[in-house]
Amino acid sequence: MNIHEYQGKELFRSAGVKVQEGVHCKSVEEALAAYDSLGSKVVAVKSQIHAGGRGKGNLYCPNSGDLLMEGGVKIAFSRDEVETYSENILGHILVTKQTGPAGKLVSNIYVEAGCEIAHEYYLALLVDREEKQVLIMASTEGGMDIEEVAEETPEAIHKIWVNPSTGLLDSQKEDLGISLDLSGAALEDFVDMIGCLYDLFVSNDCSMVEINPLVRTKSDEIVALDAKVGFDENASFRHKEWEDLRDYSEEEPTETRANEVGLSYVKLDGDIGCLVNGAGLAMATMDVIKLYGGEPANFLDIGGGADEAKVQEAFEIILEDPNVKGILVNIFGGIQRCDIVAKAVLAASEKMGLQVPLVIRLSGTMFEEGRAIIDSSDLDCTSVDTLAEGAEAIVGLIGGGK
């Protein structure tokens, strides 16, 4: 789960991380009032979307598709410029490297007081699953795409790993700051800040905290001019406050719908819909589809004991995706009964009007009964015994394959 920059800045401020004063705005009038209240002649007017690369993105009119402005983060030197930038940002489509060509509609902006920057840095805290530790990465090359830095000057990226049993050591904080050529008051500020960020990361069950740029001001203060924060949704039961931070307009509608009924669904860019029980089997199903030259349109795990209504909802979600050219149902029944899945697929197909090829593989609990239900129906589908046969069949039916 991701949140907006202005929400991340509030978390930072509460945790003791220095940020500039700023105001969240949803209209041009609010942006102008924010400029008046901040008391800073120079301000940043920032698009708020759940994607990186905002400063290098382009804003387009949602109706005509005309380019309105280059850059979704603009520095304004007057009240008039705040008005112009706000008008060009709010209600328009921002396209960045991370949004894809469709872009995202901007409904929120953040007006932030200017800052006298002496140097820009990059900083990120991530979960390193292989090491089972928190990874902290920092670089003197702030303000740039970290991927470019990693490829062109990997020596400019400095890393430390934090053992969860010992926590972040004072020596690690200082060593990381020194690796960024910080000294004196700036180093002390950095050491304090990195400790606050680590505590925030752990206590909030974050999956990522990224600041680009983190800056050293001309008065040697370390200030976070950015805030990208992601939470590990597996910990949502511990954080009821996350619901207030969630912006559903930034999330894929079908993913939100699936989440509401207890389905694990992620929309992908392919054209073969997948209905599977179990996360591991779902991943394997997508892998085998790709092995035979196809591209999965989704990850969808119905879980171990889904009832007929839940399975039908899952099948309907797949059918509503206009990119889907074929569907592979792959059920290995343990707790999940194959006959329940068969009944739900029939019901959804009748309700939605199945117009694409369907391949079904049922194995395990009540699989014979499930196959009998499918075979005795008028449903136009292909029944197979193995996952490999299923993947090969659906890829062939939609005209794909190697």
Secondary structure, 3 states (H helix, E strand, C coil): CECCHHHHHHHHHHHCCCECCEEEECCHHHHHHHHHHHCCCCEEEEECCCCCCHHHCEEECCCCCCEEEECCEEEECCHHHHHHHHHHHCCCEEECCCCCCCCEECCCEEEEECCCEEEEEEEEEEEECCCCEEEEEEECCCCCCHHHHHHHCHHHEEEEEECCCCCCCHHHHHHHHHHCCCCHHHHHHHHHHHHHHHHHHHHCCEEEEEEEEEEEECCCCEEECCCEEEECHHHHHHCCCHHHHCCHHHCCHHHHHHHHCCCEEEECCCCEEEEECCHHHHHHHHHHHHHCCCCECEEEECCCCCCHHHHHHHHHHHHCCCCCCEEEEEEEECCCCHHHHHHHHHHHHHHHCCCCCEEEEEEECCHHHHHHHHHCCCCCCEEECCHHHHHHHHHHHCCCCC
